[in-house]
Amino acid sequence: MIYSRFELIIMKELISVEANQQQLLYSIRYVLTFAIRLLLLVDITDDNAFQLQVRLF
C-alpha cells in the first residue's frame, strides 16, 4: 500500500500523540499511588484519607 507524504506525517503525529497519552497515564497513576501511600503513612486512622483513597479508585 502506498501512502502519500501527507498521510505518513499524519500517522506519525497520531502515533506520537498516543504514546504521549500513555506516558501521561502512567505518570498520573504513579503520582496518585504515591500520594495515597503518603496519606496512609501520615495517619492510617484518618477517615478523610481513607475516603479519598476510596474515591480515587
MOPAC internal coordinates of N, CA, C and O (Angstrom, degrees):
PM7 1SCF
backbone

  N    0.0000 0     0.00 0     0.00 0    0    0    0
  C    1.4617 1     0.00 0     0.00 0    1    0    0
  C    1.5351 1   109.13 1     0.00 0    2    1    0
  O    1.2310 1   121.13 1   -47.64 1    3    2    1
  N    1.3035 1   115.44 1   132.36 1    3    2    1
  C    1.4659 1   119.61 1  -177.42 1    5    3    2
  C    1.5276 1   109.98 1  -103.82 1    6    5    3
  O    1.2310 1   120.84 1   -54.11 1    7    6    5
  N    1.3353 1   116.00 1   125.89 1    7    6    5
  C    1.4551 1   121.02 1   178.75 1    9    7    6
  C    1.5229 1   109.87 1  -105.19 1   10    9    7
  O    1.2310 1   121.35 1   -34.92 1   11   10    9
  N    1.3147 1   115.03 1   145.08 1   11   10    9
  C    1.4558 1   117.96 1   174.22 1   13   11   10
  C    1.5252 1   108.68 1   -74.36 1   14   13   11
  O    1.2310 1   120.58 1   -16.27 1   15   14   13
  N    1.3136 1   116.50 1   163.73 1   15   14   13
  C    1.4623 1   120.81 1  -178.98 1   17   15   14
  C    1.5314 1   110.44 1   -60.91 1   18   17   15
  O    1.2310 1   120.97 1   142.06 1   19   18   17
  N    1.3123 1   115.75 1   -37.94 1   19   18   17
  C    1.4668 1   120.99 1  -179.83 1   21   19   18
  C    1.5283 1   111.04 1   -62.46 1   22   21   19
  O    1.2310 1   120.48 1   135.50 1   23   22   21
  N    1.3313 1   116.69 1   -44.50 1   23   22   21
  C    1.4683 1   121.31 1   178.79 1   25   23   22
  C    1.5221 1   111.21 1   -62.19 1   26   25   23
  O    1.2310 1   120.12 1   139.93 1   27   26   25
  N    1.3161 1   117.38 1   -40.07 1   27   26   25
  C    1.4638 1   121.44 1  -179.96 1   29   27   26
  C    1.5273 1   110.91 1   -64.14 1   30   29   27
  O    1.2310 1   120.88 1   139.06 1   31   30   29
  N    1.3403 1   115.92 1   -40.94 1   31   30   29
  C    1.4673 1   120.07 1   178.92 1   33   31   30
  C    1.5254 1   110.10 1   -62.90 1   34   33   31
  O    1.2310 1   120.22 1   136.17 1   35   34   33
  N    1.3293 1   117.19 1   -43.83 1   35   34   33
  C    1.4687 1   121.50 1   179.84 1   37   35   34
  C    1.5324 1   110.31 1   -62.75 1   38   37   35
  O    1.2310 1   120.36 1   135.10 1   39   38   37
  N    1.3416 1   116.91 1   -44.90 1   39   38   37
  C    1.4719 1   119.95 1  -179.70 1   41   39   38
  C    1.5223 1   110.91 1   -62.42 1   42   41   39
  O    1.2310 1   120.90 1   139.62 1   43   42   41
  N    1.3358 1   115.89 1   -40.38 1   43   42   41
  C    1.4647 1   120.12 1   179.86 1   45   43   42
  C    1.5308 1   110.13 1   -62.45 1   46   45   43
  O    1.2310 1   120.83 1   137.37 1   47   46   45
  N    1.3224 1   116.02 1   -42.63 1   47   46   45
  C    1.4731 1   120.47 1   178.98 1   49   47   46
  C    1.5283 1   111.00 1   -63.59 1   50   49   47
  O    1.2310 1   120.11 1   135.99 1   51   50   49
  N    1.3286 1   117.40 1   -44.01 1   51   50   49
  C    1.4669 1   121.25 1  -179.86 1   53   51   50
  C    1.5217 1   110.98 1   -61.31 1   54   53   51
  O    1.2310 1   120.78 1   137.97 1   55   54   53
  N    1.3245 1   116.11 1   -42.03 1   55   54   53
  C    1.4698 1   120.04 1  -179.86 1   57   55   54
  C    1.5247 1   110.50 1   -64.37 1   58   57   55
  O    1.2310 1   120.14 1   137.51 1   59   58   57
  N    1.3386 1   117.34 1   -42.49 1   59   58   57
  C    1.4668 1   119.41 1  -178.60 1   61   59   58
  C    1.5299 1   111.06 1   -69.45 1   62   61   59
  O    1.2310 1   120.20 1   144.19 1   63   62   61
  N    1.3312 1   117.23 1   -35.81 1   63   62   61
  C    1.4624 1   120.56 1   177.07 1   65   63   62
  C    1.5268 1   110.26 1   -64.19 1   66   65   63
  O    1.2310 1   120.68 1   137.56 1   67   66   65
  N    1.3279 1   116.30 1   -42.44 1   67   66   65
  C    1.4587 1   121.43 1   179.16 1   69   67   66
  C    1.5285 1   110.68 1   -62.57 1   70   69   67
  O    1.2310 1   120.41 1   138.33 1   71   70   69
  N    1.3224 1   116.83 1   -41.67 1   71   70   69
  C    1.4642 1   121.47 1   178.83 1   73   71   70
  C    1.5282 1   110.46 1   -64.14 1   74   73   71
  O    1.2310 1   120.38 1   139.36 1   75   74   73
  N    1.3269 1   116.87 1   -40.64 1   75   74   73
  C    1.4641 1   120.89 1   179.35 1   77   75   74
  C    1.5237 1   111.09 1   -64.73 1   78   77   75
  O    1.2310 1   120.43 1   139.64 1   79   78   77
  N    1.3285 1   116.78 1   -40.36 1   79   78   77
  C    1.4608 1   120.79 1   179.12 1   81   79   78
  C    1.5234 1   110.38 1   -62.85 1   82   81   79
  O    1.2310 1   120.57 1   138.30 1   83   82   81
  N    1.3248 1   116.51 1   -41.70 1   83   82   81
  C    1.4655 1   120.91 1   179.61 1   85   83   82
  C    1.5236 1   110.07 1   -63.17 1   86   85   83
  O    1.2310 1   121.10 1   137.16 1   87   86   85
  N    1.3385 1   115.51 1   -42.84 1   87   86   85
  C    1.4677 1   120.44 1   179.50 1   89   87   86
  C    1.5243 1   110.08 1   -63.56 1   90   89   87
  O    1.2310 1   120.80 1   139.04 1   91   90   89
  N    1.3280 1   116.07 1   -40.96 1   91   90   89
  C    1.4642 1   121.24 1   179.84 1   93   91   90
  C    1.5240 1   110.33 1   -63.28 1   94   93   91
  O    1.2310 1   120.79 1   138.68 1   95   94   93
  N    1.3304 1   116.10 1   -41.32 1   95   94   93
  C    1.4653 1   121.18 1   178.64 1   97   95   94
  C    1.5199 1   111.08 1   -59.66 1   98   97   95
  O    1.2310 1   120.88 1   134.02 1   99   98   97
  N    1.3411 1   115.91 1   -45.98 1   99   98   97
  C    1.4672 1   119.97 1   178.70 1  101   99   98
  C    1.5219 1   110.99 1   -62.31 1  102  101   99
  O    1.2310 1   120.56 1   138.96 1  103  102  101
  N    1.3457 1   116.53 1   -41.04 1  103  102  101
  C    1.4586 1   120.71 1  -179.63 1  105  103  102
  C    1.5191 1   110.97 1   -62.86 1  106  105  103
  O    1.2310 1   120.57 1   134.85 1  107  106  105
  N    1.3411 1   116.51 1   -45.15 1  107  106  105
  C    1.4667 1   120.95 1  -179.51 1  109  107  106
  C    1.5251 1   110.06 1   -63.24 1  110  109  107
  O    1.2310 1   120.64 1   135.46 1  111  110  109
  N    1.3235 1   116.39 1   -44.54 1  111  110  109
  C    1.4645 1   120.62 1   179.96 1  113  111  110
  C    1.5277 1   110.57 1   -61.09 1  114  113  111
  O    1.2310 1   120.70 1   138.83 1  115  114  113
  N    1.3389 1   116.27 1   -41.17 1  115  114  113
  C    1.4650 1   121.00 1  -179.93 1  117  115  114
  C    1.5298 1   110.57 1   -63.86 1  118  117  115
  O    1.2310 1   120.85 1   134.12 1  119  118  117
  N    1.3373 1   115.99 1   -45.88 1  119  118  117
  C    1.4734 1   120.81 1  -179.07 1  121  119  118
  C    1.5247 1   110.80 1   -63.56 1  122  121  119
  O    1.2310 1   120.09 1   137.22 1  123  122  121
  N    1.3293 1   117.44 1   -42.78 1  123  122  121
  C    1.4705 1   121.14 1   179.30 1  125  123  122
  C    1.5302 1   110.87 1   -62.69 1  126  125  123
  O    1.2310 1   120.88 1   135.09 1  127  126  125
  N    1.3308 1   115.92 1   -44.91 1  127  126  125
  C    1.4659 1   119.92 1   179.63 1  129  127  126
  C    1.5192 1   110.32 1   -61.35 1  130  129  127
  O    1.2310 1   121.03 1   136.77 1  131  130  129
  N    1.3226 1   115.64 1   -43.23 1  131  130  129
  C    1.4607 1   120.41 1   179.73 1  133  131  130
  C    1.5277 1   110.88 1   -62.78 1  134  133  131
  O    1.2310 1   120.59 1   136.33 1  135  134  133
  N    1.3308 1   116.47 1   -43.67 1  135  134  133
  C    1.4713 1   121.43 1  -179.33 1  137  135  134
  C    1.5314 1   111.03 1   -63.07 1  138  137  135
  O    1.2310 1   120.75 1   138.45 1  139  138  137
  N    1.3244 1   116.18 1   -41.55 1  139  138  137
  C    1.4697 1   120.12 1  -179.48 1  141  139  138
  C    1.5255 1   110.26 1   -66.84 1  142  141  139
  O    1.2310 1   120.20 1   137.80 1  143  142  141
  N    1.3346 1   117.23 1   -42.20 1  143  142  141
  C    1.4663 1   120.35 1   177.64 1  145  143  142
  C    1.5216 1   110.13 1   -60.86 1  146  145  143
  O    1.2310 1   120.93 1   139.50 1  147  146  145
  N    1.3182 1   115.82 1   -40.50 1  147  146  145
  C    1.4610 1   120.87 1   179.73 1  149  147  146
  C    1.5254 1   110.11 1   -63.47 1  150  149  147
  O    1.2310 1   121.02 1   135.20 1  151  150  149
  N    1.3325 1   115.66 1   -44.80 1  151  150  149
  C    1.4704 1   120.28 1   179.22 1  153  151  150
  C    1.5286 1   111.12 1   -60.74 1  154  153  151
  O    1.2310 1   121.26 1   135.86 1  155  154  153
  N    1.3268 1   115.19 1   -44.14 1  155  154  153
  C    1.4627 1   118.87 1  -178.25 1  157  155  154
  C    1.5255 1   111.20 1   -69.48 1  158  157  155
  O    1.2310 1   120.64 1   148.83 1  159  158  157
  N    1.3367 1   116.38 1   -31.17 1  159  158  157
  C    1.4661 1   119.78 1   177.77 1  161  159  158
  C    1.5284 1   110.47 1   -69.57 1  162  161  159
  O    1.2310 1   121.10 1   140.44 1  163  162  161
  N    1.3359 1   115.51 1   -39.56 1  163  162  161
  C    1.4604 1   120.33 1  -176.42 1  165  163  162
  C    1.5257 1   110.70 1   -63.06 1  166  165  163
  O    1.2310 1   120.83 1   129.26 1  167  166  165
  N    1.3345 1   116.02 1   -50.74 1  167  166  165
  C    1.4586 1   118.38 1  -179.35 1  169  167  166
  C    1.5172 1   110.49 1  -156.20 1  170  169  167
  O    1.2310 1   120.66 1   -76.03 1  171  170  169
  N    1.3089 1   116.35 1   103.97 1  171  170  169
  C    1.4616 1   120.66 1  -176.83 1  173  171  170
  C    1.5307 1   111.00 1   -70.95 1  174  173  171
  O    1.2310 1   120.25 1   152.30 1  175  174  173
  N    1.3297 1   117.13 1   -27.70 1  175  174  173
  C    1.4716 1   119.91 1  -176.87 1  177  175  174
  C    1.5246 1   112.60 1   -84.07 1  178  177  175
  O    1.2310 1   120.31 1   174.67 1  179  178  177
  N    1.3331 1   117.01 1    -5.33 1  179  178  177
  C    1.4641 1   120.23 1  -178.50 1  181  179  178
  C    1.5332 1   110.02 1   -72.47 1  182  181  179
  O    1.2310 1   120.26 1   -62.77 1  183  182  181
  N    1.3204 1   117.11 1   117.23 1  183  182  181
  C    1.4652 1   121.46 1  -178.34 1  185  183  182
  C    1.5281 1   112.24 1   -65.33 1  186  185  183
  O    1.2310 1   120.33 1   145.21 1  187  186  185
  N    1.3272 1   116.97 1   -34.79 1  187  186  185
  C    1.4599 1   120.40 1  -178.94 1  189  187  186
  C    1.5166 1   111.87 1   -62.90 1  190  189  187
  O    1.2310 1   120.63 1   140.01 1  191  190  189
  N    1.3194 1   116.39 1   -39.99 1  191  190  189
  C    1.4639 1   120.22 1   178.82 1  193  191  190
  C    1.5297 1   109.92 1   -64.30 1  194  193  191
  O    1.2310 1   121.18 1   139.66 1  195  194  193
  N    1.3323 1   115.36 1   -40.34 1  195  194  193
  C    1.4581 1   119.39 1   179.86 1  197  195  194
  C    1.5326 1   110.61 1   -66.02 1  198  197  195
  O    1.2310 1   120.20 1   137.57 1  199  198  197
  N    1.3348 1   117.23 1   -42.43 1  199  198  197
  C    1.4630 1   120.81 1   179.11 1  201  199  198
  C    1.5262 1   110.87 1   -63.73 1  202  201  199
  O    1.2310 1   120.78 1   142.58 1  203  202  201
  N    1.3363 1   116.12 1   -37.42 1  203  202  201
  C    1.4584 1   120.31 1   178.11 1  205  203  202
  C    1.5306 1   110.09 1   -62.60 1  206  205  203
  O    1.2310 1   120.96 1   137.59 1  207  206  205
  N    1.3266 1   115.77 1   -42.41 1  207  206  205
  C    1.4613 1   120.39 1   179.58 1  209  207  206
  C    1.5302 1   110.50 1   -62.25 1  210  209  207
  O    1.2310 1   120.53 1   136.60 1  211  210  209
  N    1.3214 1   116.59 1   -43.40 1  211  210  209
  C    1.4577 1   120.72 1  -178.91 1  213  211  210
  C    1.5304 1   110.43 1   -66.00 1  214  213  211
  O    1.2310 1   120.31 1   140.73 1  215  214  213
  N    1.3236 1   117.01 1   -39.27 1  215  214  213
  C    1.4612 1   121.08 1  -178.56 1  217  215  214
  C    1.5252 1   111.42 1   -66.69 1  218  217  215
  O    1.2310 1   120.33 1   144.59 1  219  218  217
  N    1.3485 1   116.98 1   -35.41 1  219  218  217
  C    1.4632 1   119.55 1  -177.38 1  221  219  218
  C    1.5237 1   112.69 1   -71.83 1  222  221  219
  O    1.2310 1   120.24 1   147.94 1  223  222  221
  N    1.3348 1   117.14 1   -32.06 1  223  222  221
  C    1.4732 1   118.52 1  -175.77 1  225  223  222
  C    1.5078 1   113.43 1  -104.44 1  226  225  223
  O    1.2310 1   120.10 1   180.00 1  227  226  225

